[in-house]
Amino acid sequence: MAEPVDSPDVSASWVAPAVRTDGQAAVLKIPMPRLEGEQEIDGLRFWAGDPVVRLLEHNDTSAAMLLEHCVPGTSLRESSDDVQDHMRDLSRPSTGDVLLGTDVHAGNVLRAEREPWLVIDPKPFIGDSAYDATQHLISCRERVAADPERTIEQFAALLDVDARRVRAWLFARLAAEPRDLWSESSLRLARVLQP
């Protein structure tokens, strides 16, 4: 049996390489039960591989998933900041609510053969398109804290969303984190973003 994936970005699931009976490489993902993942299978079916990994098989009872294996599978987090911010295809701005990925950050985007980059761990919710920018920005706390206006405005421009709304959502998410999860970097960033 292959060793499970061990990475700071794998925190709410057990993930391991797998091989299907036809020899196709795949990834087995068994998520922990939690609110943010309740609709993951439905979201993967809806997106049907665009711009996310393909759902090959699943079990509705356990929520276990057999997913497309990204080759080479290098994380977007290993790229430069400018490349990490190039996610405009992942946000679909509109005047109303849209389907969000919510957990899209550089650690959850892998290089693949079928598409240059695929999202591997979307957490679908319906909401404000500006909200989707926050997960990536939270993963770049130090960069955002160093130059919040420029970083937020650049990223909002890439996604074609309102930078003021991105900033407001980012502050709201940081302020809403349970106190036992607050870190010095999240507190510093919240103070910088405070309205």
Secondary structure, DSSP 4 states (H G I P E B T S, - for coil): -PPPP--TT--SEEEEEEE-TTS-EEEEEEEPP-GGGTTHHHHHHHHTTSSB--EEEE-TTT--EEEEPPSS--BGGGS-HHHHT--GGG----SS-EEE-SS-SGGGEEE-SSSSEEES----EEE-GGGGHHHHHHTTHHHHHHSHHHHHHHHHHHHTS-HHHHHHHHHHHHHHS-GGG--HHHHHHHHHH--
